[in-house]
């Protein structure tokens, strides 16, 4: 079953600032996250409230996302350079 993909406005601003080729690759990766988010998590951390946040490293960026199982959402919270 597919998830609905939701992207934070700050993450969209990062997408707008990167080269088109990388942006296209990241958007394709987001589509894969939507189909099967568990498969693309490289590691995880916990946010301020203790919620598990998944991190996928792809195309030089770390994509921080939360899988909201009850609502069937994948929520992209942040996109950061992978070296941070």
C-alpha positions in Angstrom: 0.0 0.0 0.0 1.3 3.5 -0.9 1.9 6.2 1.6 1.1 9.8 1.0 4.2 12.0 0.8 4.2 15.3 2.7 7.3 17.6 2.5 8.1 20.4 4.9 8.3 23.9 3.4 11.9 24.3 4.5 12.8 21.1 2.8 11.2 22.4 -0.4 13.3 25.6 -0.1 16.4 23.3 0.0 15.2 21.4 -3.1 14.7 24.7 -4.9 18.3 25.7 -4.1 20.1 22.7 -5.4 21.1 21.9 -9.1 18.3 20.5 -11.2 19.9 17.1 -11.8 20.3 16.5 -8.1 16.8 17.8 -7.4 15.3 15.4 -10.0 17.2 12.5 -8.5 16.0 13.4 -5.0 12.4 13.7 -6.1 12.6 10.3 -7.7 14.0 9.0 -4.4 11.0 10.6 -2.6 8.7 8.6 -4.9 10.5 5.5 -3.8 10.1 6.5 -0.2 6.4 6.9 -0.7 6.1 3.3 -2.0 8.2 1.6 0.6 9.7 3.9 3.3 11.1 1.1 5.5 13.3 0.0 2.7 15.3 3.3 2.3 16.2 4.1 5.9 20.0 4.1 6.4 19.8 4.9 10.1 17.6 6.7 12.6 17.6 9.1 15.5 15.0 10.4 17.9 13.6 13.9 17.8 12.9 16.2 20.8 9.7 14.4 21.7 11.1 10.9 21.4 9.7 10.1 18.0 11.8 7.9 15.7 13.0 9.8 12.7 14.4 7.9 9.7 17.4 9.1 7.7 18.1 8.2 4.1 21.4 9.2 2.6 21.1 9.8 -1.1 22.8 11.9 -3.8 25.0 13.7 -1.2 22.0 14.6 1.1 20.5 13.2 4.2 16.8 13.1 4.0 15.1 13.1 7.5 11.6 11.7 7.4 9.0 10.3 9.7 6.8 7.3 8.8 3.4 8.0 10.2 2.0 4.5 10.1 -1.6 5.2 11.3 -2.2 8.0 8.8 -0.1 6.2 6.0 2.1 9.3 5.5 5.8 9.7 4.9 6.7 13.2 6.2 10.0 14.6 4.9 11.1 16.9 7.7 14.5 18.1 6.5 17.1 17.8 3.7 20.7 18.4 4.7 24.1 17.9 3.1 25.1 14.4 4.0 28.4 15.5 5.6 26.7 17.3 8.5 
